[in-house]
Structures are given as structure tokens and as C-alpha cells.
């Protein structure tokens, strides 16, 4: 607090004392000379003093002396301030705090001293206002009784409607529970508002028609009725939030006992401030004494603040545990963090709020209280509007979005993708809503000026940028979902035109990857442009970098170019069995620069297209099983061909193998070679592409069985044993057996071979091969 402010205050206070002293002395002299003027008030005394030239000159002289002292004090304080350096920001803050503190102390001291004087006058009977005040209280009491009585009766009658609203909130309907609950709350609040309005009308009618002069209403009665409707409407809002009796219509997640407790606490605070500070204190100050009104206001404020601080401190831990529990149940990370922080510091905010409210009510209740109430109302509205928007978002995400049947038919996975994207969009919107709520709260308490900032060029630009970026990202995601759903619809064999061709699968897969890269790059560029980054240098730099990479990574460029031509020539498709770079396997994945190949042992090979010089594709149109079978020179080749045809006939009898054979006749090429130890006969079976290996293995099995059953020898390498000889040229004895024993052994062997051949012709199905066509191939064929 500056010395100038103190000197001004002292001079002003001294002037008041001098004026009052002069008025008292003049009034005493006037009372001695003229007793008939005892009833004159201070205004008459002041008028008489100014009318007397001597008294007027004396007053002017006193005021001039005080003015000279003020000018001297001001100059001294100015010189001291100029001589001392100071921190402007720090002094301004400390000065403001000191001014506020001094204002509170001065207000309290002035109230106490003035109240003591006023009560002394009332006790001594010098004031005649007490009689008129009691008469006013009688008339006002009748209006209060009529209003409160009507309110109680109407609340009892409206209880039926409140129960109906509660049953509506609990009703089991096809409508979403949140919509039903909101409807029930709105009906309950409307009923409560109507009750308050009708009670106000009842009090107004009694005051207008039955009390005092008919058709007129006093200021005090009007003040009470206005305060009544304001306070009770505020309580209606509290009941809508806490709903201490109807659990189903409670907006906050808390138990009934806790809700009733906090509803009662806040209702008491509102009643104290409304009926005490805004009604009783002005009533006493206007009709009895302003100092007594200030004293009454001081008493109510101190009691209210003390009561509020006591409740906050007492419930600190309980509210902390409740907020922590709500934070655990939240599925949104930002909400969890804010609730945890609030659980540890809520009591500090509450205590600061009530202390600021008390100070405001003491300094300037007529100016500070409306601002405080508006800030509180804006805070509550911001919080509940934010909660409502978040609840609507949760309802939308929980229920999901149903797309029209036409779109579902054309884009079967679009609805699933859209509903999978909604949680991410929901989190982003929740963050934005949270930021808006916090900004509105800061604006309510003067920390920021949100409307001014939004109207400024910077605020407008930031807001438009955020909206544009969100719109661009949403459109990009929507476009990607449509394209990806269309591609998956084309790739799904159960939808559309059936099983797509291998080429279509490959091209659609590559198109999907290319589309994803294109959308990501374009979206990134547009977003960077929207946030103010010049993308021209980026594009130019990307071109230069691409040129440098092209020279430095010629192999990569060769991979890409070769891959493009391979796809254009339809040389390889996903799922084909191919031989490239000496590797044979299934082409599992094709990109623009490489081929993913899995061989027969399951090993996955990545082959760059630049390493591919020849592609052998086993999956084009048809295939052949080429079998070349060698028999002994002593066998009849015509008989062998007959057995080969019989084996093929049995192969055709198998429905599973028959489905893979394209021609019903065995293609016999005849004797292809007279080899060293065998006569080779070649046959060929035309099959579906990819089935040649399974058909060939099944046919080889039958050929072995038929040739064995016919006694046709399949040559194999023989081993000649040489027993050796000693130095004298004598050979060791050769083991011998009796002929009949050998015949018995040979007969036993022939019997065993015959049984084996018969079993081979009638083998169970478990002896059959069981690989599927996909991935069924033989290496090196």
C-alpha cells in the first residue's frame, strides 16, 4: 500500500472528524440558544453552519490546511518513490494484495465502530426507526409466511410428479437409457421450477392484495420475493445435480447418502448468502442503520465461511477416495489424470473459493457477488455441458453406427472398420471437449479472456487450423476405410463375383499398399501446409533426395522396375508355385521390389526382383505329371504298359484324384530308352495346375502295387560279394544250406510277398497321402 493512499485516507478521515466536530459544536450552541430546534437533523445543522459566515470561513480555512498537508505528503512520497528502484510487476501485485487486505480490515473496523454507535442510539431511544422497522417486519413476515407456506404445500403436491419421473427413469424401454434419464431429469426440473414460480406468485399476490395499500408492494417485499425466486431456482439446480432421493436421476456418480449430504451443505450456503447477505443485511441497513446492516453482513459472511471451511476439511479424505475410485473406473486416460490430481487438491480449490467469496461479500457485495455467481454458474455449466457431450460420445461409440444395407453389400467390412475407428475419434473429441471446458473455467475466473482471444487473429487462426486438421484427418481416414473395404470385398471369395483370380489378388494387394502410402504422404503434406509449414522446400528437397537416392541405389531402382514389368506380364501371382533364382516354393508376398517365397521345408526367402532372371511358374492353365518307369530287360513292355493303364484306371476311380485330372486317358509315350540296367517307359497325366505332384505320387503308389502283383521286376542296383583268398590261393568256405530248406524259405518268402501285394491292393485310407494342393510341390521337378 502506497503512502499516498494512506495520506489520502487520513486527510479524508480528518476532514470528516472536523466537519462532524464543527457540526456538533454548532448544534450545541444552537441548542443552547434555540431549544425549539432539538429535532433538527445533521443536515439542518450543516446548512446553518454554511449559512453563518464565520463558521463557513473557519471550515474553509481548515480544509485549505488539510489540502496543503496533503500536497506536501504527496510530494515527499513521490520523491522517495523516484529515488528508489522498484520491480513494477512485483510492486503491482503486492500493492494490489495490500489494498485488498487493507480494504477488508478497514471495512471490518468501520463496521464495528459504526455498529456500536448505531446500537447505542437504538438502546438510548434516540432513533425512532426501530418502531417503523418492527411494523415493516410484521408485514414482511406475512408475505414470507404466504410464500414459504405455498412453496411447502406445492412441493408436497408435486411429490407425485417427482415419483412418476423417477419411474420413467427406471422404465425398461427400447430407447437408450441415457435419453430416458435425461428426459426424466428435464421433467423433474420443470416441475420444480413451476413449483417455485407458483409460490412466488402466491407471495406476490398476498403482498399486492392483502398487505398495506391494495395494488402496491413495498421495496422490502419486492426484495424478498426476488431473492426467494433466485435462491430457490439455484436450489432447483442443486437438486437436479445431486438428486438426494431419486437415485436413478442423479447426474453425479455417488451414493444417496453422500448426495443428500452435499446437497444440504450447498443449500445452506446458498440460503445464508441469499437470504442473509442479499436480503436481511440490506433490509437492516436500509431501515435501521447502514452500519448495523454491515455488521449483520459481516456476521453472516464469517459464519458461512467458517461453516464451509469446516465441512471441506472434514470431508477432505472421503471426497479424495471417491474421486480416486471414479478415476479407476474411467476408460479415458486424460480423465483419470485430472481426477487423480483433483482428488489430491480439491479441498484447496474449495477453501480458496469460499475465502474469496467471503472477502468479496465483505468488500463490495453488490458488485463482487454477481460476478462470483456468474463465474460459478459458468464453471458449473461448462463442466456439465462437457460431461453431457462426453456422455453422448460414449453412447454413440457404445451403440456403434449402422450403415445402409446397400453400402454393407458393396463394402462388407466398412461398418466394422468405421466402428473400430470410432474409439480413436472419440478419444480425440474427448480431449478437445476437455480443453474447451478448462478454457471456459479459466475464462469464468478471469485467468484468460476467451472471447477476446477467439476474436483475435491468433485465436481465429488457431481455431480454424485445428478444425481444418481434424477435417482433413477424418476425410483421409474415411477415404482409406472405403478403399480398403472395397479391396477386401473384391478379395473375399464369399462375396461379390466369387473367388478372384490370382492376378487380381496380387494387383489389389499392391494397390492397397500403394494407396495407403499415397494417402499418408498426401495427408501429411496437407496437414503441414495447414499448420503453416511451407511444403515447397520439402517437395523440392524430396525431389533432390530422390534423385540422389536413385543414383546411389541403382539396385533398388532395378528391383522396382523389374517388379513393375513382372506384374505387367503376370509372371507371378500370390499363391503361385514358382522357381526363381534356383529356389522353388510358394509365392506368399509380392511387393513392388521383392518376392517372398516359402520353400517345401517352410523356410521363407526374400528374393529381390533384380536377382530374378528366369521365372518358372507351375500354376498356369494346366500341368503334367511325367512318369518314367524302368523294368527289367526280360519283361514284356506291352504287359508293362497294360499294367500302367490299369493303375491309371484305378486312379480315376478315386473321386478326390479324379477332380484334379483333366483328361481321362493316360498319355503313353512308349519306350524312351534302353538304359544300362532297365527299359524305360514314359507316360504323362494332364492335371490342374498345382495338382501334378499329388496326382503323381498317388499314381506312383498304384504303379508299384500293380507291377509287384504282376511279378514285373523293377530293376535296382545289385551287389556282388567276393569272399577273397589267402596267400596260398585258397578261398574260405562258403556257407551252404540244404536245397529243401532253401525251397521252404523261398516258399515262405513268396507267400509273404503275395500277402503283401494283396494288402497293397486293399490298403486303408490312412495309407493315402493327405496334403492339400496349396504348397504341395516337389523340389527340383
Number of C-alpha atoms within 10 A of each C-alpha: 16 12 14 17 11 11 17 16 12 14 16 13 12 14 16 12 12 14 17 14 12 18 21 15 14 17 23 15 12 16 15 12 10 11 11 10 14 12 9 11 10 13 10 14 20 18 11 17 22 14 11 10 11 10 16 14 13 12 17 11 12 13 17 11 10 16 14 11 13 18 13 11 16 17 12 14 15 13 11 11 13 10 9 7 8 10 7 9 9 10 13 12 11 13 14 13 13 14 15 16 15 13 16 18 14 13 17 17 12 15 21 17 12 18 20 15 15 19 16 13 13 16 11 9 11 11 15 11 13 16 11 11 15 12 11 16 16 12 17 19 13 17 26 22 13 19 25 18 15 20 21 14 12 17 18 12 12 16 14 11 16 21 14 14 25 21 15 19 23 16 13 11 10 7 9 11 15 14 13 19 20 15 16 22 24 14 17 24 19 13 19 24 18 14 23 26 17 15 25 25 16 19 26 21 17 20 27 18 13 14 18 13 11 11 11 12 17 15 10 19 24 16 15 24 22 14 18 24 17 15 19 22 18 18 21 20 14 17 24 21 17 25 21 22 16 17 18 16 27 20 18 14 12 16 12 15 11 14 21 16 13 15 19 17 14 15 19 16 17 18 19 19 22 19 16 20 25 20 21 21 22 21 23 19 17 15 17 21 22 19 23 24 22 24 25 20 26 22 14 21 25 16 14 23 20 15 15 21 18 13 15 18 13 12 12 17 14 12 18 19 14 14 23 19 15 16 21 15 10 13 10 14 13 15 17 19 15 13 22 20 15 17 22 16 13 18 21 13 11 15 18 13 16 20 19 15 20 22 21 21 24 24 19 13 18 13 11 17 21 12 15 19 12 14 19 16 15 18 20 14 15 21 18 16 14 20 18 15 14 19 14 14 19 17 15 15 18 12 11 16 13 11 13 9 10 9 13 16 13 15 23 20 19 23 20 16 17 18 17 13 16 18 17 12 15 17 18 13 16 22 17 14 19 20 13 16 22 16 16 23 23 16 17 21 16 11 11 14 14 18 11 10 12 14 11 11 11 11 15 12 14 13 12 14 17 15 11 16 18 16 12 17 16 14 13 16 18 16 13 18 20 18 18 23 21 19 18 19 21 22 22 16 13 10 16 15 11 11 14 15 12 17 18 16 20 22 17 18 20 17 16 18 13 14 15 14 12 12 15 15 11 12 18 15 17 16 19 14 15 17 15 9 13 12 16 11 10 12 12 11 12 12 12 12 12 13 12 11 13 14 12 11 13 11 16 18 16 17 20 19 15 21 24 16 13 17 18 12 9 14 17 24 25 21 20 23 27 23 22 19 15 11 15 23 26 26 23 17 17 23 20 19 19 20 22 17 26 20 20 14 8 11 9 15 17 14 18 21 26 17 14 18 9 11 14 14 18 20 18 13 9 15 20 21 19 17 17 16 20 23 22 17 17 10 15 12 19 11 13 20 17 12 21 24 18 16 23 20 16 12 20 19 11 10 9 11 16 16 12 19 23 14 12 12 14 16 14 16 11 14 17 14 13 13 12 7 14 19 22 19 21 18 20 17 22 21 24 18 20 25 25 25 20 21 23 18 16 17 23 16 15 22 21 18 19 21 19 18 18 12 11 19 15 17 14 11 5 6 6 5 6 7 9 9 10 8 6 6 8 9 12 10 7 7 5 7 8 8 9 9 10 12 11 12 12 12 12 12 12 12 12 12 14 15 13 15 20 14 12 18 13 9 11 9 8 7 8 11 12 10 10 11 15 12 18 18 23 14 12 8 9
